């Protein structure tokens, strides 16, 4: 793999508004630049790429040579179109930027996108080309947007390339307007592929993509083009899947616990209710027994001739019965069942007393 520092010179002149390249010359140029930047940085991790514009008020360096692809691509957004292309100044500034590269072992290369007329004469361009050759700087020229009658531009660019060329390290690619995108043409050109090495797996995958050979990759990303992005997407998808499975499992466990808790609470409520009813009935029975024993004891202690009358009086005296029942633990004298029981006992006593009185009256009538 070639260790290289590259400066890309962008043509952002007024001619870039033309639509002879889909969608415009500038957008077609931007797509091609993004592809080349990706190829350069992927072919060797230590490769660096810088970007500058050649039109406008002056040449402007957008980003100095760096290996951060995100930073390189971000500088392309928001570029303004206007003015005329200054090819000579752009190449000179690019050479100066490469001269101050951090890694001096990197080979130097300038890629120029020329989509508008060249105002400089052939002689001045040849001088610049010889200077580049002296400093071992390779030059690639992408000539696009040329009118049919504009042969002078091609001659100037070829003269510049001839002055720079050293061991066929520099290239000139002319892309005519047509249905093919600018980036599709560059994929198979020496600028993109390099001297038999530079394209590597990235170039092969990109060429296959241009031919429609890339399909069916996970998340729509070819691992050969961007292995880091493909790995990040795969890890993110696995983490999301694990999170969803854990959330579903937790929800199922919570639902099961909630159902068990409701059933157990209902069972406990019913059990407590049944226990309370049983205790209440037991207390009532005990209360009735204690009340009956108390009444029987009181009547047994009374004289025999007045036992029935005293018993009736005791049962008829509601206040005394209530005080007796209130003294018993856990007994409510106002409970309806107790009142019904006392009422039935009183009615039975009164009926018995009436029967006895009737019996007492019958012998007296016979005498």
C-alpha positions as CSV (number, residue, x, y, z in Angstrom):
1,X,0.0,0.0,0.0
2,X,1.2,3.5,-0.9
3,X,1.8,5.9,1.9
4,X,0.6,9.2,0.5
5,X,-0.5,12.7,1.4
6,X,-3.1,14.1,-1.0
7,X,-4.5,17.6,-1.6
8,X,-7.7,17.9,-3.6
9,X,-8.4,21.1,-5.4
10,X,-12.1,21.8,-5.9
11,X,-13.5,24.0,-8.7
12,X,-16.4,26.0,-7.1
13,X,-16.7,28.6,-9.9
14,X,-19.9,29.8,-11.5
15,X,-19.6,27.1,-14.2
16,X,-20.4,24.5,-11.5
17,X,-24.1,25.5,-11.6
18,X,-24.5,23.9,-15.0
19,X,-26.6,20.8,-15.2
20,X,-24.9,18.9,-17.9
21,X,-23.7,16.5,-15.2
22,X,-26.4,15.1,-13.0
23,X,-27.6,16.8,-10.9
24,X,-25.1,19.7,-11.3
25,X,-21.4,19.9,-12.1
26,X,-20.7,20.8,-8.5
27,X,-22.7,18.0,-6.9
28,X,-21.2,15.4,-9.3
29,X,-17.7,16.8,-8.4
30,X,-18.5,16.5,-4.7
31,X,-19.6,12.9,-5.1
32,X,-16.4,12.0,-6.9
33,X,-14.3,13.8,-4.2
34,X,-16.1,11.9,-1.4
35,X,-15.3,8.6,-3.2
36,X,-11.7,9.4,-3.7
37,X,-11.3,10.5,-0.1
38,X,-12.7,7.2,1.1
39,X,-10.5,5.3,-1.2
40,X,-7.3,7.1,0.0
41,X,-8.0,6.8,3.7
42,X,-9.1,3.1,3.4
43,X,-6.2,2.0,1.4
44,X,-3.7,2.9,4.1
45,X,-4.6,4.0,7.7
46,X,-1.7,6.5,7.6
47,X,-2.8,8.2,4.4
48,X,-3.9,11.8,4.8
49,X,-6.2,14.0,2.6
50,X,-6.7,17.7,2.5
51,X,-9.2,19.9,0.5
52,X,-9.1,23.4,-0.8
53,X,-11.2,25.6,-3.2
54,X,-9.8,27.4,-6.2
55,X,-12.6,29.9,-6.9
56,X,-14.0,32.9,-5.1
57,X,-12.1,35.8,-3.7
58,X,-9.0,33.7,-3.1
59,X,-7.9,30.1,-2.7
60,X,-9.2,28.7,0.6
61,X,-7.9,25.7,2.4
62,X,-10.9,23.8,3.9
63,X,-8.9,21.2,5.7
64,X,-5.2,20.4,5.9
65,X,-4.1,16.8,5.2
66,X,-5.7,14.6,7.8
67,X,-6.7,10.9,8.1
68,X,-10.1,11.8,9.7
69,X,-12.6,11.0,6.9
70,X,-15.5,12.5,8.8
71,X,-13.7,15.9,9.0
72,X,-12.8,15.7,5.3
73,X,-16.4,15.0,4.3
74,X,-17.9,17.6,6.6
75,X,-15.8,20.4,5.0
76,X,-17.7,19.8,1.7
77,X,-21.0,21.0,3.1
78,X,-22.1,24.6,2.7
79,X,-19.5,25.5,0.0
80,X,-20.5,28.6,-1.9
81,X,-20.3,28.7,-5.7
82,X,-19.0,31.9,-7.4
83,X,-16.1,33.6,-9.2
84,X,-13.6,32.0,-11.6
85,X,-11.2,29.2,-11.0
86,X,-7.6,30.2,-10.3
87,X,-5.8,27.0,-11.2
88,X,-2.2,28.2,-10.7
89,X,-2.8,29.7,-7.3
90,X,-4.7,26.5,-6.2
91,X,-1.8,24.2,-7.2
92,X,0.7,26.4,-5.5
93,X,-1.2,26.5,-2.2
94,X,-1.7,22.7,-2.4
95,X,2.0,22.2,-2.8
96,X,2.7,24.5,0.2
97,X,0.2,22.5,2.3
98,X,1.9,19.2,1.3
99,X,5.3,20.6,2.1
100,X,4.2,21.1,5.8
101,X,2.8,17.6,6.2
102,X,3.5,15.9,9.5
103,X,4.8,12.6,8.1
104,X,7.6,13.4,5.7
105,X,7.7,9.8,4.5
106,X,4.4,10.2,2.8
107,X,4.5,10.7,-1.0
108,X,2.9,13.9,-2.3
109,X,0.0,14.1,-4.7
110,X,-2.4,16.8,-5.9
111,X,-5.7,16.0,-7.5
112,X,-7.3,18.9,-9.5
113,X,-10.9,19.1,-10.6
114,X,-11.1,21.5,-13.5
115,X,-14.7,22.0,-14.7
116,X,-14.3,25.6,-16.0
117,X,-12.1,27.4,-18.6
118,X,-8.4,27.8,-17.7
119,X,-7.3,31.5,-18.0
120,X,-3.6,30.9,-17.5
121,X,-1.3,30.6,-20.5
122,X,0.5,27.4,-21.3
123,X,4.0,28.7,-20.4
124,X,3.0,29.7,-16.8
125,X,1.5,26.3,-16.3
126,X,4.6,24.6,-17.5
127,X,6.7,26.5,-15.0
128,X,4.4,25.4,-12.2
129,X,4.6,21.8,-13.5
130,X,8.4,21.8,-13.4
131,X,8.3,23.1,-9.8
132,X,6.1,20.2,-8.8
133,X,8.3,17.7,-10.5
134,X,11.3,19.2,-8.7
135,X,9.6,18.7,-5.3
136,X,8.5,15.1,-6.2
137,X,4.8,16.0,-6.3
138,X,2.5,13.9,-8.5
139,X,-0.5,15.6,-10.2
140,X,-3.8,14.1,-11.3
141,X,-6.2,16.2,-13.4
142,X,-9.9,15.5,-13.8
143,X,-11.0,17.5,-16.8
144,X,-14.8,17.8,-17.1
145,X,-17.4,20.2,-18.3
146,X,-15.4,21.0,-21.5
147,X,-17.2,22.3,-24.5
148,X,-16.7,20.6,-27.9
149,X,-14.9,23.7,-29.3
150,X,-12.7,24.3,-26.2
151,X,-9.6,22.5,-27.3
152,X,-7.3,25.1,-25.8
153,X,-8.2,23.9,-22.3
154,X,-7.1,20.4,-23.0
155,X,-3.8,21.5,-24.5
156,X,-3.0,23.6,-21.5
157,X,-3.8,20.8,-19.1
158,X,-1.8,18.3,-21.1
159,X,1.2,20.7,-21.2
160,X,1.0,21.0,-17.4
161,X,0.8,17.3,-17.0
162,X,3.8,16.7,-19.3
163,X,5.9,19.2,-17.2
164,X,5.0,17.3,-14.0
165,X,5.1,13.7,-15.2
166,X,7.7,11.6,-13.6
167,X,7.7,7.8,-14.0
168,X,4.0,8.0,-15.2
169,X,2.9,8.9,-11.6
170,X,0.6,11.7,-12.9
171,X,-2.6,11.1,-14.8
172,X,-5.1,13.1,-16.9
173,X,-8.7,11.9,-17.1
174,X,-11.2,13.7,-19.3
175,X,-14.9,13.0,-18.5
176,X,-17.4,14.1,-21.2
177,X,-21.0,14.9,-20.3
178,X,-23.4,12.0,-20.5
179,X,-25.6,9.6,-18.5
180,X,-22.7,8.2,-16.5
181,X,-21.9,9.9,-13.3
182,X,-18.5,11.6,-12.8
183,X,-17.7,9.2,-9.9
184,X,-18.6,6.1,-12.0
185,X,-16.0,7.1,-14.6
186,X,-13.3,7.8,-12.1
187,X,-13.7,4.4,-10.4
188,X,-12.1,2.7,-13.4
189,X,-9.5,5.4,-14.0
190,X,-5.9,5.4,-12.8
191,X,-6.7,8.3,-10.5
192,X,-8.8,6.1,-8.4
193,X,-7.1,2.7,-8.8
194,X,-3.6,4.1,-8.7
195,X,-0.5,2.5,-10.1
196,X,-1.8,-1.0,-9.9
197,X,-2.0,-0.8,-6.0
198,X,-3.9,2.1,-4.7
199,X,-7.4,1.0,-5.2
200,X,-7.1,-2.2,-3.1
201,X,-10.2,-3.7,-1.7
202,X,-12.0,-0.4,-1.5
203,X,-11.6,0.2,-5.2
204,X,-12.7,-3.3,-6.1
205,X,-15.8,-3.1,-4.0
206,X,-16.6,0.4,-5.3
207,X,-16.2,-0.8,-8.9
208,X,-18.5,-3.8,-8.1
209,X,-21.0,-1.4,-6.6
210,X,-21.0,0.7,-9.7
211,X,-21.6,-2.4,-11.8
212,X,-24.5,-3.4,-9.5
213,X,-22.6,-6.3,-7.9
214,X,-23.0,-5.2,-4.3
215,X,-26.3,-6.2,-2.8
216,X,-27.7,-8.1,0.2
217,X,-25.2,-6.7,2.7
218,X,-26.3,-6.3,6.3
219,X,-27.7,-2.8,7.1
220,X,-27.0,-1.9,3.4
221,X,-23.2,-1.3,4.1
222,X,-20.5,-3.3,2.4
223,X,-17.9,-4.3,5.0
224,X,-15.2,-3.9,2.4
225,X,-16.1,-0.3,1.8
226,X,-16.4,0.7,5.5
227,X,-15.6,-2.1,7.9
228,X,-15.7,0.2,11.0
229,X,-19.2,1.4,10.1
230,X,-20.4,-2.2,9.4
231,X,-19.0,-3.4,12.7
232,X,-20.6,-0.5,14.6
233,X,-24.0,-1.1,13.0
234,X,-23.7,-4.9,13.8
235,X,-22.8,-4.3,17.4
236,X,-25.5,-1.7,17.8
237,X,-28.1,-4.1,16.3
238,X,-27.0,-6.9,18.6
239,X,-27.2,-4.6,21.7
240,X,-30.6,-3.4,20.7
241,X,-31.8,-7.0,20.2
242,X,-30.5,-8.0,23.6
243,X,-32.1,-5.0,25.2
244,X,-35.5,-5.8,23.6
245,X,-35.2,-9.4,24.7
246,X,-34.4,-8.4,28.3
247,X,-37.2,-6.0,28.4
248,X,-39.7,-8.6,27.1
249,X,-38.5,-11.1,29.6
250,X,-38.8,-8.6,32.5
251,X,-42.3,-7.7,31.4
252,X,-43.3,-11.3,31.3
253,X,-41.9,-11.9,34.8
254,X,-43.6,-8.8,36.2
255,X,-46.9,-9.9,34.7
256,X,-46.5,-13.4,36.2
257,X,-45.6,-12.0,39.6
258,X,-48.5,-9.6,39.5
259,X,-51.0,-12.4,38.7
260,X,-49.6,-14.5,41.5
261,X,-49.8,-11.6,43.9
262,X,-53.4,-10.8,43.0
263,X,-54.5,-14.5,43.4
264,X,-52.6,-14.9,46.7
265,X,-54.1,-11.6,48.0
266,X,-57.6,-12.8,47.1
267,X,-57.0,-16.2,48.7
268,X,-55.6,-14.5,51.8
269,X,-58.6,-12.1,51.9
270,X,-61.1,-15.0,51.6
271,X,-59.2,-17.0,54.2
272,X,-59.2,-14.1,56.6
273,X,-62.9,-13.5,56.0
274,X,-63.7,-17.1,56.7
275,X,-61.6,-17.1,59.8
276,X,-63.3,-14.0,61.1
277,X,-66.7,-15.5,60.5
278,X,-65.7,-18.8,62.3
279,X,-64.3,-16.8,65.2
280,X,-67.4,-14.6,65.4
281,X,-69.7,-17.7,65.4
282,X,-67.5,-19.3,68.1
283,X,-67.6,-16.2,70.2
284,X,-71.4,-16.0,69.9
285,X,-71.8,-19.6,70.8
286,X,-69.5,-19.1,73.9
287,X,-71.4,-16.0,74.8
288,X,-74.7,-17.7,74.6
289,X,-73.4,-20.6,76.7
290,X,-72.0,-18.2,79.3
291,X,-75.3,-16.2,79.4
292,X,-77.3,-19.4,79.7
293,X,-75.1,-20.7,82.6
294,X,-75.4,-17.4,84.4
295,X,-79.1,-17.3,84.0
296,X,-79.4,-21.0,85.2
297,X,-77.2,-20.3,88.2
298,X,-79.2,-17.3,89.2
299,X,-82.4,-19.2,88.9
300,X,-81.0,-22.2,90.8
301,X,-80.0,-20.0,93.7
302,X,-83.5,-18.5,93.9
303,X,-86.4,-20.1,95.9
304,X,-88.2,-22.9,94.1
305,X,-91.7,-21.3,94.2
306,X,-90.5,-18.2,92.4
307,X,-87.9,-19.8,90.0
308,X,-90.1,-19.4,86.9
309,X,-91.1,-15.9,87.7
310,X,-87.5,-14.9,88.5
311,X,-86.3,-16.5,85.3
312,X,-88.9,-14.6,83.3
313,X,-87.9,-11.4,85.0
314,X,-84.2,-12.0,84.3
315,X,-84.9,-12.8,80.6
316,X,-87.4,-9.9,80.4
317,X,-84.9,-7.5,81.9
318,X,-83.0,-6.4,78.7
319,X,-80.6,-4.1,80.5
320,X,-79.3,-6.9,82.8
321,X,-78.9,-9.3,79.9
322,X,-77.0,-6.6,77.9
323,X,-74.7,-5.8,80.9
324,X,-73.9,-9.5,81.3
325,X,-73.2,-10.0,77.6
326,X,-71.1,-6.8,77.5
327,X,-68.9,-8.2,80.2
328,X,-68.0,-11.1,78.1
329,X,-64.9,-10.7,75.9
330,X,-65.5,-10.4,72.2
331,X,-69.3,-10.2,72.4
332,X,-71.4,-7.4,71.1
333,X,-74.8,-7.1,72.8
334,X,-76.2,-5.2,69.8
335,X,-75.4,-8.0,67.4
336,X,-78.6,-8.9,65.5
337,X,-78.1,-12.7,66.0
338,X,-77.8,-12.2,69.8
339,X,-80.9,-10.1,69.9
340,X,-82.8,-12.7,67.9
341,X,-81.6,-15.4,70.3
342,X,-82.7,-13.5,73.4
343,X,-86.0,-12.7,71.8
344,X,-86.7,-16.3,71.0
345,X,-85.6,-17.4,74.6
346,X,-87.9,-14.8,76.1
347,X,-90.8,-15.9,74.0
348,X,-90.2,-19.5,74.9
349,X,-90.1,-18.6,78.6
350,X,-93.3,-16.6,78.4
351,X,-95.1,-19.5,76.6
352,X,-93.9,-21.9,79.3
353,X,-95.1,-19.6,82.1
354,X,-98.4,-19.2,80.5
355,X,-98.9,-22.9,80.2
356,X,-98.0,-23.4,83.9
357,X,-100.4,-20.7,85.0
358,X,-103.2,-22.4,83.0
359,X,-102.4,-25.7,84.7
360,X,-102.5,-24.0,88.2
361,X,-105.9,-22.5,87.5
362,X,-107.5,-25.9,86.4
363,X,-107.4,-27.7,89.9
364,X,-108.8,-24.7,91.6
365,X,-111.7,-24.7,89.3
366,X,-112.4,-28.4,90.1
367,X,-112.5,-27.8,93.9
